[in-house]
Amino acid sequence: MQSSEGTTHLPQRTCIGCRELTTKDKLIRCAYSAETNEVVIDLEQRMPGRGAWIHPREDCLKKAVRSRGFHRALRIMDNGGRATVSVDITALK
């Protein structure tokens, strides 16, 4: 989408780890898989449901897990609010 001045609009998202607002192309989308009860990386950004966006950095992943950012962003309440976070940020570098 282009604005009237000819610049391209880039969607922005907030990292659930560091809470920094940045363009979506610098973040990774994660989603909850009800079949496996896991939070997984959604590289194609096509999984159904809510998405949680995070920088591909280990410190952001640690902060998100410690603060339960995935559970809050994805609104995981089934199973007592417990889900496995199966996100390997180091594999994406």
ABEGO torsion letter per residue (X at the ends): XBBAAGBBBBBBBBBAAAGBBBBAAABBBBBBBAAAGBBBBBAAGABBEBBBBBBBBAAAAAAAAAAGAAAAAAGBABGGGBBBBBBBAAAAX
